[in-house]
């Protein structure tokens, strides 16, 4: 669960960047 959340956050951050 934590791994999936981290991945989602990373993707979101990359998209925002």
C-alpha positions as CSV (number, residue, x, y, z in Angstrom):
1,X,0.0,0.0,0.0
2,X,2.7,2.4,1.0
3,X,4.7,1.5,-2.1
4,X,1.7,2.2,-4.4
5,X,1.1,5.5,-2.6
6,X,4.7,6.5,-3.1
7,X,4.5,5.7,-6.8
8,X,1.4,7.7,-7.2
9,X,2.9,10.7,-5.5
10,X,6.0,10.4,-7.6
11,X,4.0,10.3,-10.8
12,X,1.9,13.2,-9.7
13,X,5.0,15.2,-8.7
14,X,6.6,14.5,-12.1
15,X,3.4,15.5,-13.9
16,X,3.2,18.8,-11.9
17,X,6.9,19.5,-12.5
